[in-house]
Amino acid sequence: MNSVLTGAPTALVPIASAALVVLISTGLIWFLKVRSTSKRREYNKWITRARKEREQKQHYVLSQPSASTKQYVGGKDAMDLTGWQVTEALLLKELNLPDHIASLAAYCRKYNLNLKKGMNAIAEELYEEAYWTAQDCLAKVASNTITEQNAPPLYGIPISIKENITVKGTYSTAGLACRLAKRAAEDSLTVQVIRKAGAIPMCTGNVPQILMLPETCNRIWGRTRNPWCLDRGVGGSSGGDAALVASRCVHMAVGSDVAGSIRIPACFNGIVGFKPSASRSSTKGSAMARKNNRSNTTVAIPSVNGAMARCVDDVALFCKGYWVPQLFHGDRHVIPLPFNDSAYTSTGKLTIGYFESDGWFEPCRTTKRAIHEIIAGLRKAGHKCVPFKPPRDGWFTYGLLVAINSAEGSMKSFIDALEGEQIWDEYKTLLMAASLSDILRFFLVRCVIDERRGHLLRQARRKGLSAREYGELMADLHMLRLEWEMAFQKSGIDAVIFPGMPVPAFKHSTSGKLTAACSYMFLANLLLWPSGVVPVTTIKEEEAKYYDSIDELPENQRDHIAELVASNMEGCTGMPISLSVMTPLYRDELCLRTMKEVERAVQFLSRPTAFKNV
């Protein structure tokens, strides 16, 4: 009897322990759910507050008569001037800069501040500050304090700045609602430098949540629409700024590029975009789209600040005003190389390599036509153009960048950065792919999905890579850089031309499934080389389809991605197509000079009008 009584409690211990574990687990899940719900409620209040602040901000400049009056310089609408032409007209006293700022401010408001209509490309407006800065510029010109001989390179040029490149007094969120707690207390180093160079920030441009989508959309400011076709995206992550430049809201923009983030939007919006060599730019003071502003991939693949404009000369002008002692002293990681005017303006004939496809993503017909036309134009101008075979194909380079960015497993740093905010829908395909169990991943790759999607799935692990596996990726990256250096030396070329984005701007909400198209953009980020894109043509009606028969594509590309691209290209007549130019590390001026030759050969004059139909 005693043994039975004493044994009963012992038998209940496992049951009690299990019940306790269930109780604690249930309580923890409930606590985390309540906490997450509470955070999201708080974020929604912050979003409402930020939008209301923008709507209610007073802009004296908008009440000026000049806000509704166009200015003309030499018979040309001042909004159509390039950046350098604005400076020239100001210094020649042919342009009233404050009146021009007022006119631009009214124009920006008309086509942007509506979350459901128009472009919606602006995050925050800085019109009042811009107007009074313009007044000061005008006064200095009138008094001959500033003349053509001593004017800074960007003097009086109205610009936009990517939202995460911090501007004093604004929210610098990187598309994250949790960053709406407070406004920035000071400018980032890049903004300090370009202000000193004479540029006038008009606004900040909208960005995607977490800055890692080829589309621009977030919960704070909504989705940005393409000025060429409002049903399509503007690219990302510098998408808002690209749309502002293309639509003539500003003359120039400053963006950043870690995986095509300047060049993708430039392609989709039909403007010039340039990513400098990695060590010729500073992100000091900018907002990183990771928790506590700590990014775990930028050592291997750094983010680089660069420019977007409507002509190559403006981008070169930005570099001239940016690569100055103030930048070099402010960030000792930047190599102190001032802009080399003689390298940019050289008239010597170039040897230019070119390739049409990276073997991973077949370009559309218009892109192929563009390459043939540009090579013919460059040869006519006296340059030597030769076919060039990349040392590695897009299967390797695209897979390598995906593997590096997903090495941590399950998009952990991306999720951490959200701090409880719900991830944007376009990321869900990528998140699902990154979070698959190894068994299910193996089954899908071997038995279910096509070769390209299987290749992408193989790059990630749910629990991340081991230190050894990550080390192997770094070795692959190092070898890729060496192979490209040797390939350039062996071929004797100065620069290489290849597709920009191989297809036109994506329709809204499709970008998360079409990141495979970004392979041409990723190459320069992996190599750290300077690269830019130049608009060269638009899609003709007979070219507005990816293929007549899927059998036209390489056998390993006849898949679901190709079908998505075919659907995406429906209705794309008139959309812009750009080409990429790339040169070796620190040959930035040579890259810009080659871009200028491409620009000169094609004389791209098309401009968007769809954004006005609202």
C-alpha positions as CSV (number, residue, x, y, z in Angstrom):
1,M,0.0,0.0,0.0
2,N,2.8,2.4,0.9
3,S,4.7,1.7,-2.3
4,V,1.6,2.4,-4.3
5,L,1.0,5.8,-2.6
6,T,4.7,6.9,-2.8
7,G,4.9,5.8,-6.5
8,A,1.9,7.8,-7.7
9,P,3.4,11.2,-7.5
10,T,6.6,10.0,-9.3
11,A,4.5,8.7,-12.2
12,L,2.8,12.1,-12.5
13,V,6.1,14.0,-12.9
14,P,6.5,13.5,-16.7
15,I,2.8,14.5,-17.2
16,A,3.2,17.6,-15.0
17,S,6.5,18.6,-16.7
18,A,4.8,18.2,-20.2
19,A,1.9,20.3,-19.0
20,L,4.2,23.0,-17.7
21,V,6.1,23.1,-21.0
22,V,2.8,23.4,-23.0
23,L,1.6,26.1,-20.6
24,I,4.9,28.1,-20.8
25,S,5.0,27.7,-24.6
26,T,1.4,28.8,-25.0
27,G,2.0,31.8,-22.8
28,L,5.1,32.8,-24.7
29,I,3.3,32.5,-28.0
30,W,0.4,34.6,-26.7
31,F,2.9,37.2,-25.3
32,L,4.8,37.5,-28.6
33,K,1.5,37.7,-30.5
34,V,0.2,40.4,-28.2
35,R,3.5,42.2,-28.4
36,S,3.6,42.0,-32.2
37,T,0.0,43.3,-32.4
38,S,0.8,46.1,-30.0
39,K,3.9,47.1,-32.1
40,R,1.9,47.1,-35.3
41,R,-0.8,49.3,-33.8
42,E,1.9,51.7,-32.6
43,Y,3.6,51.7,-36.1
44,N,0.2,52.4,-37.7
45,K,-0.2,55.5,-35.5
46,W,3.3,56.6,-36.5
47,I,2.5,56.1,-40.2
48,T,-0.7,58.1,-39.8
49,R,1.2,60.9,-38.0
50,A,4.0,61.0,-40.6
51,R,1.5,61.3,-43.5
52,K,-0.5,64.0,-41.6
53,E,2.7,65.9,-41.0
54,R,3.5,65.8,-44.7
55,E,0.0,66.9,-45.7
56,Q,-0.1,69.8,-43.2
57,K,3.4,71.1,-43.7
58,Q,3.2,74.7,-44.8
59,H,5.1,75.7,-47.9
60,Y,5.2,79.5,-48.4
61,V,6.8,78.9,-51.8
62,L,3.6,77.3,-53.2
63,S,1.7,80.6,-52.6
64,Q,4.1,82.5,-54.9
65,P,2.8,83.6,-58.3
66,S,5.8,81.9,-59.9
67,A,4.5,78.5,-58.6
68,S,2.0,78.5,-61.5
69,T,4.2,80.1,-64.1
70,K,6.7,78.4,-66.3
71,Q,10.1,79.8,-67.0
72,Y,11.9,79.6,-70.3
73,V,15.6,79.9,-71.0
74,G,16.5,80.5,-74.6
75,G,13.0,79.4,-75.6
76,K,13.4,76.1,-73.7
77,D,11.1,75.2,-70.7
78,A,13.4,75.4,-67.6
79,M,12.1,72.0,-66.4
80,D,13.7,70.5,-69.5
81,L,17.1,71.9,-68.7
82,T,19.8,69.5,-67.7
83,G,21.5,70.1,-64.3
84,W,24.6,71.8,-65.8
85,Q,22.3,74.0,-68.0
86,V,20.5,75.2,-64.8
87,T,23.8,76.2,-63.3
88,E,24.9,77.9,-66.5
89,A,21.6,79.8,-66.9
90,L,21.8,80.9,-63.3
91,L,25.3,82.2,-63.6
92,L,24.5,84.0,-66.8
93,K,21.5,85.6,-65.0
94,E,19.0,84.0,-67.4
95,L,17.2,82.0,-64.8
96,N,15.4,83.2,-61.7
97,L,16.2,80.2,-59.4
98,P,13.7,80.9,-56.6
99,D,10.9,81.2,-59.2
100,H,12.1,77.9,-60.8
101,I,12.1,76.2,-57.4
102,A,8.5,77.4,-56.8
103,S,7.4,76.1,-60.2
104,L,9.1,72.7,-59.5
105,A,7.5,72.5,-56.1
106,A,4.0,73.0,-57.6
107,Y,4.8,70.4,-60.3
108,C,6.0,67.9,-57.7
109,R,2.8,68.3,-55.6
110,K,0.5,68.0,-58.6
111,Y,1.9,64.6,-59.7
112,N,3.1,63.0,-56.5
113,L,1.2,63.5,-53.3
114,N,-1.6,61.1,-53.9
115,L,-1.2,57.5,-52.6
116,K,-3.8,56.2,-55.1
117,K,-3.1,58.3,-58.2
118,G,-0.1,59.7,-59.9
119,M,3.5,58.7,-59.3
120,N,3.6,58.9,-55.5
121,A,7.4,59.2,-55.8
122,I,8.1,61.6,-52.9
123,A,8.7,60.6,-49.3
124,E,9.2,64.1,-47.8
125,E,9.1,67.6,-49.3
126,L,11.8,70.2,-48.6
127,Y,10.4,73.0,-50.8
128,E,10.6,75.8,-48.3
129,E,14.2,75.1,-47.4
130,A,15.0,74.8,-51.1
131,Y,13.3,78.2,-51.9
132,W,15.3,80.1,-49.4
133,T,18.5,78.4,-50.4
134,A,17.7,79.5,-54.0
135,Q,17.2,83.0,-52.9
136,D,20.7,83.0,-51.3
137,C,22.2,81.6,-54.6
138,L,20.5,84.2,-56.7
139,A,21.7,87.0,-54.4
140,K,25.3,85.8,-54.6
141,V,25.1,85.7,-58.4
142,A,23.6,89.2,-58.5
143,S,26.4,90.6,-56.3
144,N,29.0,88.7,-58.3
145,T,30.1,86.9,-55.2
146,I,29.6,83.7,-57.2
147,T,30.6,83.7,-60.8
148,E,31.4,81.2,-63.6
149,Q,35.0,81.2,-62.3
150,N,34.3,80.2,-58.7
151,A,30.9,78.5,-58.7
152,P,30.8,75.0,-57.1
153,P,30.1,72.2,-59.6
154,L,26.4,71.7,-58.7
155,Y,25.6,75.3,-58.0
156,G,21.8,75.8,-57.8
157,I,20.8,72.4,-59.2
158,P,17.5,71.2,-57.6
159,I,17.8,67.5,-56.7
160,S,16.1,64.7,-54.8
161,I,17.8,62.4,-52.3
162,K,17.1,58.8,-51.7
163,E,15.1,58.6,-48.4
164,N,17.7,56.5,-46.5
165,I,20.6,58.9,-47.4
166,T,19.8,60.9,-44.3
167,V,18.8,64.5,-44.7
168,K,18.5,66.6,-41.5
169,G,15.0,67.0,-40.2
170,T,13.5,64.1,-42.2
171,Y,12.5,60.6,-41.4
172,S,15.3,58.3,-42.7
173,T,13.4,55.0,-42.5
174,A,14.7,52.7,-45.4
175,G,11.0,51.9,-45.8
176,L,10.7,50.6,-42.1
177,A,7.9,51.9,-40.0
178,C,10.0,51.4,-36.8
179,R,12.2,54.2,-37.9
180,L,9.4,56.8,-37.6
181,A,10.2,57.3,-33.9
182,K,12.2,60.4,-34.6
183,R,13.6,62.7,-37.3
184,A,17.2,62.9,-38.3
185,A,19.4,65.3,-36.2
186,E,22.0,65.9,-39.0
187,D,22.8,65.3,-42.6
188,S,24.7,62.2,-43.8
189,L,28.2,62.9,-45.1
190,T,27.1,62.5,-48.7
191,V,24.4,65.2,-48.2
192,Q,26.8,67.5,-46.5
193,V,29.2,67.2,-49.4
194,I,26.7,67.8,-52.2
195,R,25.2,70.8,-50.3
196,K,28.7,72.3,-50.2
197,A,29.0,71.5,-53.9
198,G,25.9,73.8,-54.5
199,A,23.1,71.3,-54.9
200,I,19.7,72.1,-53.5
201,P,17.6,69.2,-52.1
202,M,14.0,69.6,-53.1
203,C,12.6,66.3,-51.6
204,T,13.5,62.8,-50.6
205,G,12.5,59.9,-52.9
206,N,10.4,56.9,-51.9
207,V,12.1,53.5,-51.3
208,P,11.0,49.9,-50.9
209,Q,10.6,48.3,-47.4
210,I,14.1,47.0,-46.4
211,L,15.6,48.4,-49.6
212,M,15.9,45.0,-51.3
213,L,13.2,44.9,-54.0
214,P,13.4,45.9,-57.7
215,E,10.2,47.8,-56.9
216,T,9.4,50.8,-54.7
217,C,6.6,50.2,-52.1
218,N,6.3,50.4,-48.3
219,R,3.6,50.9,-45.6
220,I,4.6,54.5,-44.8
221,W,4.4,56.2,-48.2
222,G,2.8,53.5,-50.4
223,R,3.7,52.3,-53.9
224,T,5.5,54.4,-56.5
225,R,4.2,54.3,-60.1
226,N,6.2,54.5,-63.3
227,P,5.9,57.8,-65.2
228,W,5.9,55.9,-68.5
229,C,3.1,53.6,-67.5
230,L,1.3,53.9,-64.1
231,D,0.5,50.2,-64.1
232,R,4.3,49.4,-63.8
233,G,6.8,49.8,-61.1
234,V,9.8,52.2,-61.0
235,G,12.3,49.6,-59.8
236,G,14.2,49.8,-56.6
237,S,15.6,50.7,-54.3
238,S,16.2,54.2,-55.6
239,G,12.9,54.1,-57.4
240,G,11.2,57.3,-56.2
241,D,14.2,59.4,-57.2
242,A,14.4,57.8,-60.7
243,A,10.8,58.6,-61.3
244,L,11.3,62.2,-60.2
245,V,14.2,62.7,-62.6
246,A,12.4,61.1,-65.5
247,S,9.2,63.2,-65.0
248,R,11.2,66.5,-64.7
249,C,10.3,67.1,-61.1
250,V,14.0,67.5,-60.3
251,H,17.1,67.7,-62.5
252,M,19.2,65.2,-60.7
253,A,19.0,62.6,-57.9
254,V,21.3,60.9,-55.4
255,G,20.8,57.2,-54.8
256,S,22.6,54.1,-53.5
257,D,23.4,50.8,-55.1
258,V,24.1,47.4,-53.5
259,A,22.5,45.1,-56.1
260,G,21.5,47.4,-58.9
261,S,19.5,49.9,-56.8
262,I,20.5,52.9,-58.9
263,R,20.8,51.2,-62.3
264,I,17.5,49.2,-62.2
265,P,15.3,52.2,-61.6
266,A,17.3,54.2,-64.1
267,C,16.6,51.5,-66.7
268,F,12.9,51.3,-65.9
269,N,12.5,55.1,-66.0
270,G,14.6,55.9,-69.1
271,I,17.4,57.9,-67.4
272,V,21.1,57.7,-66.8
273,G,22.3,56.0,-63.6
274,F,25.8,55.5,-62.4
275,K,27.3,53.4,-59.6
276,P,30.9,54.4,-58.8
277,S,33.7,52.1,-57.7
278,A,33.0,50.8,-54.2
279,S,35.7,52.8,-52.4
280,R,34.9,56.1,-54.0
281,S,31.7,56.7,-52.1
282,S,30.6,57.0,-48.5
283,T,27.5,55.7,-46.7
284,K,28.5,57.4,-43.4
285,G,25.4,58.7,-41.7
286,S,23.0,56.9,-44.0
287,A,20.3,54.6,-42.7
288,M,21.0,50.9,-43.2
289,A,18.0,48.6,-43.7
290,R,19.0,46.4,-40.8
291,K,18.4,46.4,-37.0
292,N,20.7,48.8,-35.2
293,N,22.0,50.0,-38.5
294,R,24.2,47.0,-38.8
295,S,24.5,45.2,-42.1
296,N,26.1,41.7,-42.3
297,T,26.8,41.7,-46.1
298,T,28.2,45.1,-46.9
299,V,31.8,44.1,-46.2
300,A,31.6,41.6,-49.1
301,I,29.2,43.6,-51.3
302,P,29.2,47.3,-50.1
303,S,26.4,49.8,-50.8
304,V,27.6,52.6,-53.0
305,N,26.2,56.1,-53.4
306,G,25.9,57.5,-56.9
307,A,23.7,59.7,-59.2
308,M,20.8,59.6,-61.6
309,A,20.2,62.3,-64.2
310,R,18.9,62.9,-67.7
311,C,22.4,63.1,-69.3
312,V,25.8,61.6,-68.6
313,D,27.4,65.1,-68.2
314,D,25.2,65.7,-65.2
315,V,26.3,62.4,-63.6
316,A,30.0,63.3,-64.2
317,L,29.3,66.7,-62.7
318,F,27.9,65.0,-59.5
319,C,31.1,63.0,-59.3
320,K,33.2,66.1,-59.7
321,G,31.4,67.8,-56.8
322,Y,31.4,64.6,-54.7
323,W,35.0,63.4,-54.9
324,V,36.5,66.3,-52.9
325,P,38.6,66.7,-49.8
326,Q,35.5,67.1,-47.6
327,L,34.4,63.5,-48.5
328,F,38.0,62.1,-48.2
329,H,38.5,63.7,-44.7
330,G,34.9,62.8,-43.5
331,D,35.3,59.1,-44.3
332,R,38.9,57.7,-44.3
333,H,37.6,54.6,-46.0
334,V,37.1,56.6,-49.2
335,I,40.0,56.5,-51.6
336,P,41.1,60.2,-52.1
337,L,40.8,60.3,-55.9
338,P,39.5,63.6,-57.2
339,F,37.5,63.6,-60.5
340,N,39.9,63.3,-63.5
341,D,38.6,65.7,-66.1
342,S,41.1,64.8,-68.7
343,A,40.1,61.1,-68.6
344,Y,36.5,62.0,-69.0
345,T,36.9,64.5,-71.8
346,S,39.6,62.5,-73.7
347,T,38.8,62.1,-77.4
348,G,41.0,59.0,-78.0
349,K,39.4,56.0,-79.7
350,L,38.3,53.2,-77.4
351,T,38.3,49.4,-77.6
352,I,34.9,48.3,-76.4
353,G,33.9,44.7,-75.7
354,Y,30.2,43.6,-75.8
355,F,28.0,40.6,-75.1
356,E,24.3,40.1,-75.7
357,S,23.4,37.4,-73.1
358,D,24.8,36.1,-69.8
359,G,23.4,32.6,-70.4
360,W,21.1,32.9,-67.4
361,F,18.4,35.4,-68.6
362,E,17.8,35.9,-72.3
363,P,17.2,39.6,-73.1
364,C,14.1,40.7,-74.9
365,R,14.2,41.6,-78.6
366,T,14.5,45.3,-78.1
367,T,17.5,44.9,-75.9
368,K,19.2,42.8,-78.5
369,R,18.4,45.4,-81.2
370,A,19.7,48.1,-78.9
371,I,23.1,46.4,-78.6
372,H,23.4,45.9,-82.4
373,E,22.5,49.5,-83.1
374,I,24.9,50.9,-80.4
375,I,27.8,48.8,-81.6
376,A,27.2,50.0,-85.1
377,G,27.0,53.6,-84.0
378,L,30.2,53.3,-81.9
379,R,32.1,51.7,-84.9
380,K,30.9,54.5,-87.1
381,A,32.4,57.0,-84.6
382,G,35.7,55.2,-85.0
383,H,35.8,53.0,-81.9
384,K,36.9,49.4,-82.1
385,C,34.1,47.0,-80.9
386,V,34.8,43.4,-80.3
387,P,32.7,40.4,-78.9
388,F,33.6,39.6,-75.3
389,K,32.9,36.4,-73.5
390,P,32.5,36.8,-69.7
391,P,34.7,34.5,-67.7
392,R,31.6,33.3,-65.8
393,D,28.0,33.1,-66.9
394,G,25.0,34.4,-65.1
395,W,24.2,31.1,-63.5
396,F,27.3,31.5,-61.4
397,T,27.2,35.3,-60.7
398,Y,23.5,35.5,-59.9
399,G,23.7,32.4,-57.7
400,L,26.7,33.8,-55.9
401,L,25.1,37.1,-55.0
402,V,21.9,35.3,-53.8
403,A,24.0,32.9,-51.8
404,I,25.9,35.7,-50.0
405,N,22.7,37.7,-49.3
406,S,20.9,34.6,-47.9
407,A,23.9,33.1,-46.1
408,E,22.4,33.8,-42.6
409,G,19.3,31.7,-43.4
410,S,15.5,32.5,-43.4
411,M,16.1,36.2,-44.2
412,K,16.8,36.6,-40.5
413,S,18.4,40.1,-40.6
414,F,15.6,41.3,-42.8
415,I,13.0,40.1,-40.4
416,D,14.8,41.5,-37.4
417,A,15.0,44.9,-39.1
418,L,11.2,45.0,-39.3
419,E,10.9,44.9,-35.5
420,G,7.4,43.5,-35.6
421,E,6.2,45.1,-38.8
422,Q,4.6,42.8,-41.3
423,I,6.8,42.0,-44.3
424,W,5.7,43.5,-47.6
425,D,3.9,41.0,-49.9
426,E,6.5,41.1,-52.7
427,Y,9.0,39.6,-50.3
428,K,6.9,36.6,-49.5
429,T,8.1,34.4,-52.4
430,L,11.7,35.1,-51.4
431,L,11.0,34.5,-47.7
432,M,9.3,31.2,-48.4
433,A,12.2,30.1,-50.6
434,A,14.7,31.1,-47.9
435,S,12.7,29.3,-45.1
436,L,12.1,25.9,-46.6
437,S,13.3,22.9,-44.7
438,D,16.3,21.1,-46.2
439,I,14.3,18.0,-46.9
440,L,11.5,19.9,-48.7
441,R,14.1,22.0,-50.5
442,F,15.9,18.8,-51.7
443,F,12.6,17.3,-52.9
444,L,11.5,20.4,-54.8
445,V,14.9,20.9,-56.5
446,R,15.1,17.2,-57.6
447,C,11.5,16.4,-58.4
448,V,9.3,19.4,-58.9
449,I,10.5,22.7,-60.1
450,D,12.4,23.8,-63.2
451,E,16.2,24.2,-63.4
452,R,16.5,28.0,-62.8
453,R,14.2,28.1,-59.8
454,G,16.0,25.0,-58.5
455,H,19.3,26.7,-58.9
456,L,18.1,29.6,-56.7
457,L,16.7,27.3,-54.0
458,R,20.0,25.5,-53.8
459,Q,21.8,28.8,-52.8
460,A,20.0,29.2,-49.4
461,R,19.7,27.2,-46.2
462,R,16.9,27.6,-43.6
463,K,19.5,27.6,-40.8
464,G,22.1,29.5,-42.8
465,L,25.6,28.5,-43.9
466,S,28.4,27.2,-41.8
467,A,31.5,29.3,-41.4
468,R,33.3,27.0,-43.8
469,E,30.6,27.3,-46.4
470,Y,30.6,31.0,-46.2
471,G,34.3,31.0,-46.5
472,E,34.0,29.1,-49.7
473,L,31.6,31.8,-51.0
474,M,34.2,34.4,-50.3
475,A,36.8,32.4,-52.1
476,D,34.4,32.2,-55.1
477,L,33.9,35.9,-55.0
478,H,37.7,36.6,-54.9
479,M,38.2,34.2,-57.8
480,L,35.5,35.9,-59.8
481,R,37.1,39.3,-59.4
482,L,40.5,37.9,-60.5
483,E,39.0,36.2,-63.5
484,W,37.4,39.4,-64.7
485,E,40.6,41.4,-64.3
486,M,42.5,38.8,-66.3
487,A,39.8,38.6,-69.0
488,F,39.9,42.4,-69.5
489,Q,43.7,42.4,-69.7
490,K,43.8,39.5,-72.1
491,S,41.1,41.0,-74.4
492,G,42.7,44.5,-74.4
493,I,39.4,46.2,-74.0
494,D,38.7,49.5,-72.2
495,A,35.1,48.9,-71.3
496,V,32.3,46.4,-71.9
497,I,28.7,47.0,-73.0
498,F,25.9,44.5,-72.2
499,P,22.2,44.6,-71.3
500,G,20.9,46.7,-68.5
501,M,17.6,45.3,-67.3
502,P,17.0,42.7,-70.1
503,V,13.2,43.4,-70.0
504,P,11.1,46.5,-69.4
505,A,9.7,47.7,-66.1
506,F,7.8,45.1,-64.1
507,K,4.1,45.3,-63.6
508,H,3.1,46.1,-60.1
509,S,3.3,43.2,-57.5
510,T,5.4,40.9,-59.8
511,S,8.9,42.0,-58.8
512,G,9.4,39.4,-56.1
513,K,9.0,36.7,-58.7
514,L,11.2,38.3,-61.3
515,T,14.4,39.0,-59.5
516,A,16.2,36.6,-61.9
517,A,16.1,39.4,-64.4
518,C,18.5,41.4,-62.3
519,S,21.5,39.2,-63.1
520,Y,23.2,41.8,-65.4
521,M,22.9,44.4,-62.6
522,F,24.5,42.2,-59.9
523,L,27.7,41.7,-61.8
524,A,29.2,45.2,-61.1
525,N,28.3,44.9,-57.4
526,L,30.1,41.6,-57.1
527,L,33.2,42.9,-58.8
528,L,33.1,46.3,-57.0
529,W,33.6,47.9,-60.5
530,P,32.0,51.2,-61.7
531,S,29.0,50.7,-63.9
532,G,26.3,52.9,-65.4
533,V,23.2,52.6,-67.6
534,V,22.2,54.7,-70.6
535,P,18.7,54.8,-72.2
536,V,19.0,53.9,-75.9
537,T,15.6,53.1,-77.3
538,T,11.9,52.2,-76.6
539,I,10.0,49.0,-77.4
540,K,8.3,48.9,-80.8
541,E,4.8,47.5,-81.1
542,E,6.1,44.4,-82.9
543,E,8.7,43.8,-80.1
544,A,6.2,43.9,-77.2
545,K,6.4,40.2,-76.5
546,Y,9.1,38.0,-75.0
547,Y,8.8,35.3,-77.6
548,D,6.5,33.9,-80.3
549,S,7.2,30.4,-79.2
550,I,9.0,29.5,-75.9
551,D,11.1,27.2,-78.0
552,E,13.0,30.3,-79.2
553,L,14.6,30.5,-75.7
554,P,17.6,28.4,-74.6
555,E,16.4,25.0,-73.4
556,N,17.3,25.7,-69.7
557,Q,15.2,28.9,-69.8
558,R,11.9,27.5,-71.1
559,D,10.3,27.6,-67.7
560,H,7.9,29.4,-65.3
561,I,10.1,32.5,-65.1
562,A,9.9,32.8,-68.9
563,E,6.1,32.5,-68.7
564,L,6.0,35.3,-66.1
565,V,8.2,37.5,-68.3
566,A,6.0,36.9,-71.3
567,S,3.0,38.0,-69.3
568,N,4.9,41.0,-67.9
569,M,5.7,42.2,-71.4
570,E,2.1,42.4,-72.5
571,G,1.3,46.0,-73.2
572,C,4.9,47.3,-72.9
573,T,5.0,49.2,-76.2
574,G,6.9,52.5,-75.7
575,M,8.7,51.5,-72.5
576,P,12.4,52.5,-72.4
577,I,15.3,50.1,-72.7
578,S,18.8,50.8,-71.5
579,L,22.3,49.3,-71.9
580,S,25.0,48.8,-69.3
581,V,28.6,50.0,-69.4
582,M,31.3,48.7,-67.1
583,T,35.0,49.3,-66.6
584,P,37.6,48.0,-64.1
585,L,38.0,49.2,-60.6
586,Y,38.8,53.0,-60.2
587,R,38.3,53.6,-63.9
588,D,35.1,55.5,-63.2
589,E,35.9,58.4,-65.5
590,L,36.6,56.0,-68.3
591,C,33.2,54.3,-67.6
592,L,31.5,57.7,-67.7
593,R,33.3,58.6,-70.9
594,T,32.2,55.4,-72.6
595,M,28.6,56.1,-71.4
596,K,28.9,59.5,-73.0
597,E,29.9,57.8,-76.3
598,V,26.9,55.6,-76.1
599,E,24.7,58.6,-75.4
600,R,26.2,60.5,-78.3
601,A,25.7,57.6,-80.7
602,V,22.0,57.2,-79.9
603,Q,20.6,60.6,-79.0
604,F,17.7,59.2,-76.9
605,L,15.0,61.9,-76.8
606,S,11.9,60.0,-75.7
607,R,10.2,61.1,-72.4
608,P,7.3,59.8,-70.3
609,T,3.8,61.4,-70.3
610,A,1.6,58.8,-68.7
611,F,2.1,60.3,-65.2
612,K,0.2,63.4,-66.4
613,N,-3.0,61.4,-67.2
614,V,-4.4,61.4,-63.6
